[in-house]
Amino acid sequence: MRSLWLALGFAESTSTNKNSNTMKKLTMILLAAGAIAFGTYAATAGARHFSPEKRVEHLKKTLNLSDAQAAQITTIFKEHQPEMKADRDAARAAAKGSDAKKAAFQKMRADRAALQAQITPVLTADQQVKWNQMMAKHEHEHDKDGSEAAPAQK
């Protein structure tokens, strides 16, 4: 351990000046580590909200979408992307338990329902069954993590 401290420039000293330099170095190391940790968190914080292309890529695999269906659904997601982002931002900005937060979640539910209503007719009957199961699971997961969720569509 002592060799690590020496390698980092933390030589043992009784001098006030050297102790001050040691504290400065330690502070810089801690700040750098904190910045790296925060940067990692910030980079992954929005990872839950994938691009329309990533979402459709996932749906293409799980629902076995045709290329034409994938193109239609990509367009739908892109059309709704700005309002969905605004809904998320409004929900994050509102104080927990406030009327503003409740209103933000209600708007989010309505916008999500409109999005789902546009996607459903693009799907075949079998794909719609699986889609509805996926949406019900998604809503259930939101209920578990404490965020408000819309009721599953039937």
MIDOSE-1310 file (N, C-alpha, C; in nm, 2 decimals, decimal comma, always signed):
residues 154
mrsl	+0,08/-0,12/+0,00/+0,00/+0,00/+0,00/+0,09/+0,13/+0,00; +0,20/+0,12/+0,08/+0,28/+0,24/+0,09/+0,35/+0,27/-0,05; +0,38/+0,16/-0,12/+0,44/+0,19/-0,25/+0,34/+0,25/-0,35; +0,21/+0,22/-0,34/+0,11/+0,28/-0,42/+0,10/+0,43/-0,39
wlal	+0,10/+0,46/-0,26/+0,10/+0,60/-0,22/+0,22/+0,68/-0,27; +0,34/+0,61/-0,26/+0,46/+0,68/-0,31/+0,46/+0,69/-0,46; +0,40/+0,59/-0,53/+0,40/+0,60/-0,68/+0,30/+0,72/-0,72; +0,20/+0,74/-0,64/+0,11/+0,85/-0,68/+0,16/+0,98/-0,63
gfae	+0,27/+0,99/-0,57/+0,33/+1,11/-0,52/+0,30/+1,15/-0,38; +0,24/+1,06/-0,31/+0,21/+1,08/-0,17/+0,32/+1,04/-0,08; +0,43/+1,11/-0,08/+0,54/+1,07/+0,01/+0,51/+1,11/+0,15; +0,56/+1,03/+0,25/+0,54/+1,06/+0,39/+0,61/+1,19/+0,42
stst	+0,55/+1,28/+0,49/+0,62/+1,41/+0,53/+0,55/+1,47/+0,65; +0,63/+1,54/+0,72/+0,57/+1,61/+0,83/+0,55/+1,76/+0,80; +0,60/+1,80/+0,68/+0,59/+1,93/+0,64/+0,45/+1,97/+0,60; +0,41/+2,09/+0,65/+0,27/+2,14/+0,62/+0,25/+2,16/+0,47
nkns	+0,35/+2,21/+0,40/+0,34/+2,23/+0,26/+0,32/+2,10/+0,18; +0,39/+2,00/+0,22/+0,38/+1,87/+0,16/+0,24/+1,80/+0,19; +0,20/+1,82/+0,31/+0,07/+1,77/+0,35/-0,04/+1,84/+0,27; -0,02/+1,97/+0,25/-0,12/+2,04/+0,17/-0,12/+1,99/+0,03
ntmk	+0,00/+1,97/-0,03/+0,00/+1,91/-0,16/-0,06/+1,77/-0,17; -0,04/+1,70/-0,07/-0,10/+1,56/-0,06/-0,25/+1,57/-0,06; -0,30/+1,66/+0,02/-0,45/+1,68/+0,02/-0,50/+1,73/-0,11; -0,43/+1,82/-0,18/-0,47/+1,86/-0,31/-0,48/+1,75/-0,41
kltm	-0,37/+1,66/-0,41/-0,37/+1,55/-0,50/-0,48/+1,45/-0,47; -0,51/+1,43/-0,34/-0,61/+1,34/-0,30/-0,75/+1,39/-0,34; -0,77/+1,52/-0,33/-0,89/+1,59/-0,37/-0,91/+1,58/-0,52; -0,81/+1,60/-0,59/-0,81/+1,59/-0,74/-0,85/+1,45/-0,78
illa	-0,79/+1,35/-0,72/-0,82/+1,21/-0,75/-0,97/+1,18/-0,72; -1,02/+1,22/-0,61/-1,15/+1,20/-0,57/-1,25/+1,27/-0,67; -1,22/+1,39/-0,70/-1,30/+1,47/-0,80/-1,30/+1,40/-0,93; -1,19/+1,35/-0,98/-1,18/+1,28/-1,11/-1,27/+1,15/-1,10
agai	-1,26/+1,08/-0,99/-1,33/+0,96/-0,98/-1,48/+0,99/-0,98; -1,52/+1,09/-0,91/-1,66/+1,13/-0,91/-1,71/+1,18/-1,04; -1,63/+1,25/-1,12/-1,67/+1,29/-1,25/-1,69/+1,18/-1,34; -1,60/+1,08/-1,33/-1,61/+0,96/-1,41/-1,74/+0,88/-1,38
afgt	-1,77/+0,87/-1,25/-1,89/+0,80/-1,21/-2,01/+0,87/-1,25; -2,01/+1,00/-1,24/-2,13/+1,08/-1,28/-2,15/+1,08/-1,43; -2,04/+1,08/-1,51/-2,04/+1,07/-1,65/-2,10/+0,94/-1,70; -2,06/+0,83/-1,63/-2,12/+0,70/-1,66/-2,27/+0,70/-1,63
yaat	-2,31/+0,75/-1,52/-2,45/+0,76/-1,48/-2,53/+0,84/-1,59; -2,48/+0,96/-1,62/-2,55/+1,05/-1,71/-2,56/+0,98/-1,85; -2,46/+0,91/-1,89/-2,46/+0,85/-2,02/-2,56/+0,73/-2,03; -2,59/+0,67/-1,92/-2,69/+0,56/-1,92/-2,82/+0,59/-1,87
agar	-2,84/+0,72/-1,82/-2,97/+0,75/-1,75/-3,08/+0,75/-1,86; -3,06/+0,79/-1,98/-3,16/+0,79/-2,08/-3,17/+0,66/-2,16; -3,10/+0,56/-2,12/-3,09/+0,44/-2,20/-3,22/+0,37/-2,21; -3,31/+0,39/-2,12/-3,44/+0,33/-2,12/-3,52/+0,37/-2,24
hfsp	-3,50/+0,49/-2,29/-3,58/+0,55/-2,39/-3,50/+0,54/-2,53; -3,52/+0,43/-2,60/-3,45/+0,40/-2,72/-3,50/+0,49/-2,83; -3,42/+0,50/-2,93/-3,45/+0,56/-3,06/-3,57/+0,49/-3,13; -3,64/+0,55/-3,21/-3,75/+0,48/-3,29/-3,69/+0,36/-3,36
ekrv	-3,57/+0,37/-3,42/-3,51/+0,26/-3,49/-3,48/+0,14/-3,40; -3,43/+0,17/-3,28/-3,40/+0,06/-3,19/-3,52/-0,01/-3,14; -3,63/+0,07/-3,11/-3,75/+0,02/-3,07/-3,81/-0,07/-3,18; -3,81/-0,03/-3,30/-3,86/-0,11/-3,41/-3,78/-0,23/-3,43
ehlk	-3,65/-0,22/-3,42/-3,56/-0,34/-3,43/-3,60/-0,44/-3,33; -3,63/-0,40/-3,21/-3,67/-0,50/-3,10/-3,81/-0,56/-3,14; -3,90/-0,47/-3,18/-4,04/-0,52/-3,22/-4,03/-0,61/-3,34; -3,94/-0,58/-3,43/-3,93/-0,67/-3,55/-3,89/-0,81/-3,51
ktln	-3,80/-0,82/-3,41/-3,76/-0,95/-3,37/-3,87/-1,02/-3,29; -3,93/-0,95/-3,19/-4,03/-1,01/-3,10/-4,16/-1,04/-3,17; -4,20/-0,95/-3,26/-4,33/-0,97/-3,33/-4,32/-1,02/-3,47; -4,20/-1,04/-3,52/-4,18/-1,09/-3,65/-4,24/-0,99/-3,76
lsda	-4,21/-0,86/-3,75/-4,26/-0,76/-3,83/-4,21/-0,78/-3,97; -4,29/-0,75/-4,07/-4,24/-0,74/-4,21/-4,17/-0,61/-4,23; -4,09/-0,59/-4,33/-4,02/-0,47/-4,36/-4,12/-0,35/-4,37; -4,24/-0,38/-4,44/-4,34/-0,27/-4,45/-4,39/-0,23/-4,32
qaaq	-4,42/-0,33/-4,23/-4,47/-0,30/-4,10/-4,37/-0,22/-4,02; -4,24/-0,26/-4,03/-4,14/-0,19/-3,95/-4,13/-0,05/-4,00; -4,14/-0,02/-4,13/-4,13/+0,12/-4,18/-4,24/+0,20/-4,13; -4,37/+0,14/-4,13/-4,48/+0,22/-4,08/-4,47/+0,25/-3,93
itti	-4,43/+0,15/-3,85/-4,41/+0,17/-3,71/-4,30/+0,27/-3,68; -4,19/+0,27/-3,75/-4,08/+0,36/-3,73/-4,14/+0,50/-3,75; -4,22/+0,52/-3,86/-4,28/+0,66/-3,89/-4,36/+0,70/-3,77; -4,44/+0,61/-3,72/-4,53/+0,64/-3,60/-4,45/+0,68/-3,48
fkeh	-4,35/+0,60/-3,45/-4,26/+0,64/-3,34/-4,20/+0,77/-3,35; -4,15/+0,80/-3,47/-4,08/+0,93/-3,50/-4,18/+1,05/-3,48; -4,30/+1,03/-3,53/-4,41/+1,13/-3,51/-4,44/+1,16/-3,37; -4,43/+1,06/-3,29/-4,47/+1,07/-3,14/-4,35/+1,10/-3,05
qpem	-4,23/+1,09/-3,11/-4,11/+1,11/-3,03/-4,10/+1,24/-2,95; -4,13/+1,36/-3,02/-4,12/+1,48/-2,94/-4,22/+1,50/-2,83; -4,34/+1,45/-2,85/-4,44/+1,46/-2,74/-4,41/+1,37/-2,63; -4,35/+1,25/-2,66/-4,32/+1,15/-2,55/-4,20/+1,21/-2,47
kadr	-4,11/+1,27/-2,54/-3,99/+1,33/-2,46/-4,04/+1,44/-2,37; -4,13/+1,52/-2,43/-4,19/+1,63/-2,35/-4,27/+1,58/-2,23; -4,34/+1,47/-2,25/-4,41/+1,41/-2,14/-4,32/+1,36/-2,03; -4,21/+1,29/-2,07/-4,11/+1,24/-1,97/-4,05/+1,36/-1,89
daar	-4,01/+1,46/-1,97/-3,95/+1,58/-1,91/-4,04/+1,65/-1,81; -4,17/+1,66/-1,84/-4,27/+1,72/-1,75/-4,29/+1,64/-1,63; -4,29/+1,51/-1,64/-4,31/+1,42/-1,53/-4,19/+1,42/-1,44; -4,07/+1,43/-1,49/-3,94/+1,44/-1,41/-3,94/+1,58/-1,34
aaak	-3,98/+1,68/-1,40/-3,97/+1,82/-1,35/-4,07/+1,84/-1,24; -4,18/+1,78/-1,24/-4,29/+1,80/-1,14/-4,25/+1,74/-1,01; -4,29/+1,80/-0,90/-4,26/+1,76/-0,76/-4,34/+1,63/-0,74; -4,28/+1,54/-0,67/-4,34/+1,41/-0,63/-4,47/+1,43/-0,56
gsda	-4,57/+1,36/-0,61/-4,70/+1,37/-0,54/-4,79/+1,49/-0,58; -4,73/+1,58/-0,66/-4,80/+1,71/-0,69/-4,91/+1,68/-0,79; -5,00/+1,78/-0,81/-5,10/+1,78/-0,91/-5,03/+1,78/-1,05; -4,92/+1,86/-1,06/-4,85/+1,87/-1,18/-4,80/+1,73/-1,23
kkaa	-4,75/+1,66/-1,13/-4,69/+1,53/-1,16/-4,81/+1,43/-1,21; -4,92/+1,44/-1,14/-5,04/+1,36/-1,18/-5,08/+1,39/-1,32; -5,09/+1,52/-1,34/-5,13/+1,57/-1,48/-5,03/+1,52/-1,58; -4,90/+1,53/-1,55/-4,80/+1,49/-1,65/-4,82/+1,34/-1,68
fqkm	-4,84/+1,26/-1,58/-4,86/+1,11/-1,60/-4,99/+1,09/-1,68; -5,10/+1,16/-1,65/-5,22/+1,15/-1,73/-5,20/+1,18/-1,88; -5,13/+1,29/-1,90/-5,10/+1,32/-2,04/-5,01/+1,21/-2,11; -4,91/+1,16/-2,03/-4,83/+1,06/-2,08/-4,91/+0,93/-2,12
radr	-5,00/+0,90/-2,03/-5,09/+0,78/-2,06/-5,17/+0,80/-2,19; -5,23/+0,92/-2,20/-5,31/+0,95/-2,32/-5,22/+0,95/-2,44; -5,11/+1,01/-2,44/-5,02/+1,01/-2,56/-4,97/+0,87/-2,59; -4,94/+0,79/-2,49/-4,90/+0,65/-2,51/-5,02/+0,57/-2,57
aalq	-5,14/+0,59/-2,52/-5,26/+0,52/-2,58/-5,28/+0,56/-2,72; -5,26/+0,69/-2,76/-5,27/+0,73/-2,90/-5,16/+0,66/-2,99; -5,04/+0,65/-2,93/-4,94/+0,58/-3,01/-4,97/+0,44/-3,03; -5,02/+0,37/-2,92/-5,05/+0,23/-2,94/-5,17/+0,21/-3,03
aqit	-5,26/+0,30/-3,03/-5,38/+0,29/-3,12/-5,34/+0,31/-3,26; -5,23/+0,38/-3,29/-5,18/+0,39/-3,43/-5,11/+0,26/-3,47; -5,04/+0,20/-3,37/-4,96/+0,08/-3,41/-5,04/-0,04/-3,42; -5,14/-0,06/-3,34/-5,22/-0,18/-3,34/-5,28/-0,22/-3,48
pvlt	-5,34/-0,13/-3,55/-5,39/-0,17/-3,69/-5,28/-0,21/-3,79; -5,16/-0,17/-3,76/-5,05/-0,21/-3,86/-5,02/-0,36/-3,84; -5,05/-0,42/-3,72/-5,02/-0,55/-3,69/-5,12/-0,65/-3,73; -5,08/-0,78/-3,75/-5,17/-0,89/-3,78/-5,24/-0,93/-3,65
adqq	-5,34/-1,01/-3,65/-5,41/-1,05/-3,53/-5,32/-1,12/-3,43; -5,23/-1,21/-3,48/-5,14/-1,28/-3,39/-5,04/-1,18/-3,33; -4,99/-1,09/-3,41/-4,90/-0,99/-3,36/-4,97/-0,90/-3,26; -5,09/-0,87/-3,28/-5,17/-0,78/-3,18/-5,18/-0,85/-3,05
vkwn	-5,20/-0,98/-3,04/-5,21/-1,05/-2,92/-5,08/-1,04/-2,84; -4,97/-1,06/-2,91/-4,83/-1,06/-2,85/-4,80/-0,91/-2,81; -4,84/-0,81/-2,89/-4,82/-0,67/-2,86/-4,90/-0,63/-2,73; -5,02/-0,68/-2,72/-5,10/-0,65/-2,60/-5,04/-0,71/-2,48
qmma	-4,98/-0,83/-2,49/-4,91/-0,90/-2,38/-4,79/-0,82/-2,34; -4,72/-0,77/-2,44/-4,59/-0,69/-2,41/-4,63/-0,56/-2,34; -4,74/-0,50/-2,38/-4,78/-0,37/-2,32/-4,83/-0,39/-2,18; -4,90/-0,50/-2,16/-4,94/-0,54/-2,02/-4,82/-0,56/-1,93
kheh	-4,72/-0,63/-1,98/-4,60/-0,66/-1,90/-4,53/-0,53/-1,87; -4,52/-0,44/-1,97/-4,46/-0,31/-1,95/-4,53/-0,23/-1,84; -4,66/-0,23/-1,85/-4,74/-0,15/-1,75/-4,72/-0,21/-1,61; -4,71/-0,34/-1,60/-4,69/-0,41/-1,47/-4,56/-0,38/-1,42
ehdk	-4,45/-0,37/-1,50/-4,32/-0,34/-1,45/-4,32/-0,19/-1,40; -4,39/-0,10/-1,46/-4,40/+0,04/-1,41/-4,47/+0,04/-1,28; -4,57/-0,04/-1,26/-4,64/-0,05/-1,13/-4,54/-0,09/-1,02; -4,46/-0,19/-1,05/-4,36/-0,25/-0,95/-4,26/-0,14/-0,92
dgse	-4,21/-0,06/-1,01/-4,10/+0,03/-0,98/-4,15/+0,16/-0,92; -4,28/+0,17/-0,89/-4,33/+0,29/-0,82/-4,37/+0,40/-0,91; -4,35/+0,40/-1,04/-4,39/+0,50/-1,12/-4,54/+0,47/-1,16; -4,61/+0,58/-1,20/-4,75/+0,56/-1,24/-4,75/+0,50/-1,38
aapa	-4,84/+0,41/-1,40/-4,85/+0,35/-1,53/-5,00/+0,35/-1,58; -5,01/+0,34/-1,71/-5,14/+0,34/-1,77/-5,19/+0,19/-1,76; -5,32/+0,18/-1,75/-5,38/+0,04/-1,76/-5,35/-0,02/-1,89; -5,33/-0,15/-1,89/-5,30/-0,22/-2,01/-5,42/-0,22/-2,11
qk	-5,38/-0,20/-2,24/-5,49/-0,20/-2,34/-5,54/-0,34/-2,37; -5,66/-0,35/-2,40/-5,72/-0,47/-2,44/-5,75/-0,48/-2,59
